[in-house]
Amino acid sequence: MAGESKDQPKTLSKTAAFFIMVYVMAAVASFYDFLITFANVHDLPLSLVFEGAFNALLPCIFAHLMLTLNSGIYRTPKVAPFHSLYIACRGIAGLTMLNNLARVVQEIAAQMSAPVGN
């Protein structure tokens, strides 16, 4: 019946659950990148360190905004502009996650190849 669908609890789809994990991973990688940027404070001028740290933290803020949005939206919107924006935000989150993970891996590799005294 039509009234029964209103009473059923709303649950996330598998895709939405996957992207929640992507948002969390993007936020974690972004925060690690933020900390890596602050660790290089001796190598760069302070203004460049703060600029780089802020830029590294922006994907973390974006991921938290998407997590907040997902707390109220259980399915991808069907209306024309919102559907495209929602899908685009998922793509941006995936790209920022990959970018920040690459930065973290690059820094780990640099630290492992650096001489022990540094």
C-alpha positions as CSV (number, residue, x, y, z in Angstrom):
1,M,0.0,0.0,0.0
2,A,1.0,3.6,-0.5
3,G,1.1,4.3,3.3
4,E,3.5,1.5,4.1
5,S,6.4,3.1,2.2
6,K,6.4,6.1,4.4
7,D,6.7,4.0,7.6
8,Q,9.7,2.0,6.4
9,P,13.0,3.2,7.8
10,K,15.3,4.9,5.3
11,T,18.6,3.1,4.7
12,L,21.7,3.9,2.6
13,S,22.4,2.1,-0.6
14,K,25.6,0.2,-1.1
15,T,26.9,3.0,-3.4
16,A,26.2,5.6,-0.7
17,A,27.9,3.6,1.9
18,F,30.9,3.2,-0.3
19,F,31.1,7.0,-0.9
20,I,30.8,7.6,2.8
21,M,34.0,5.5,3.2
22,V,35.6,7.6,0.3
23,Y,34.7,10.8,2.1
24,V,36.2,9.6,5.3
25,M,39.4,8.4,3.6
26,A,39.6,11.7,1.7
27,A,39.3,13.6,5.0
28,V,42.0,11.4,6.7
29,A,44.4,11.7,3.7
30,S,43.8,15.5,3.6
31,F,44.6,15.8,7.3
32,Y,47.8,13.7,7.0
33,D,48.8,16.0,4.1
34,F,48.0,19.0,6.4
35,L,50.3,17.6,9.0
36,I,53.1,16.8,6.5
37,T,53.0,20.4,5.3
38,F,53.5,21.6,8.8
39,A,56.3,19.2,9.4
40,N,58.2,21.0,6.6
41,V,58.2,24.3,8.4
42,H,62.0,24.5,8.5
43,D,62.4,24.1,4.8
44,L,60.0,26.9,3.6
45,P,59.0,30.4,4.6
46,L,56.3,30.5,7.2
47,S,53.8,32.1,4.8
48,L,54.2,29.3,2.3
49,V,53.7,26.7,5.0
50,F,50.4,28.2,6.1
51,E,49.2,28.5,2.5
52,G,50.1,24.9,1.8
53,A,48.6,23.7,5.1
54,F,45.3,25.5,4.3
55,N,45.2,24.1,0.8
56,A,45.9,20.6,2.2
57,L,43.0,21.0,4.6
58,L,40.4,22.1,2.1
59,P,39.5,18.5,0.9
60,C,39.0,17.6,4.6
61,I,36.5,20.4,5.0
62,F,34.8,19.4,1.7
63,A,34.6,15.7,2.8
64,H,33.0,16.8,6.1
65,L,30.4,18.9,4.2
66,M,29.6,15.8,2.0
67,L,29.3,13.6,5.1
68,T,26.9,16.2,6.6
69,L,24.9,16.2,3.3
70,N,24.7,12.4,3.3
71,S,23.2,12.4,6.8
72,G,20.0,13.8,5.3
73,I,20.0,12.4,1.8
74,Y,19.6,8.6,1.5
75,R,19.3,8.4,-2.3
76,T,20.9,10.3,-5.1
77,P,18.6,13.2,-6.0
78,K,16.6,12.7,-9.3
79,V,15.9,16.4,-10.1
80,A,18.1,17.7,-12.9
81,P,20.7,20.1,-11.5
82,F,21.0,18.4,-8.1
83,H,21.6,15.0,-9.6
84,S,24.5,16.3,-11.6
85,L,26.0,18.3,-8.7
86,Y,25.7,15.3,-6.4
87,I,27.5,13.0,-8.8
88,A,30.1,15.7,-9.5
89,C,30.8,16.0,-5.8
90,R,31.4,12.3,-5.6
91,G,33.9,12.5,-8.4
92,I,35.7,15.5,-6.8
93,A,35.9,13.6,-3.5
94,G,37.4,10.6,-5.2
95,L,40.0,12.7,-7.0
96,T,40.9,14.7,-3.9
97,M,41.3,11.4,-2.0
98,L,43.7,10.0,-4.7
99,N,45.6,13.3,-4.8
100,N,46.1,13.4,-1.1
101,L,47.0,9.7,-0.8
102,A,49.6,10.2,-3.6
103,R,51.0,13.2,-1.6
104,V,51.2,11.1,1.6
105,V,52.9,8.1,-0.2
106,Q,55.3,10.5,-1.9
107,E,56.3,12.0,1.5
108,I,56.7,8.6,3.1
109,A,58.9,7.5,0.2
110,A,61.0,10.6,0.5
111,Q,61.4,10.1,4.3
112,M,62.4,6.5,3.8
113,S,65.1,7.4,1.2
114,A,66.5,10.3,3.2
115,P,69.7,9.8,5.2
116,V,69.1,8.8,8.9
117,G,70.7,12.0,10.3
118,N,68.1,14.3,8.7
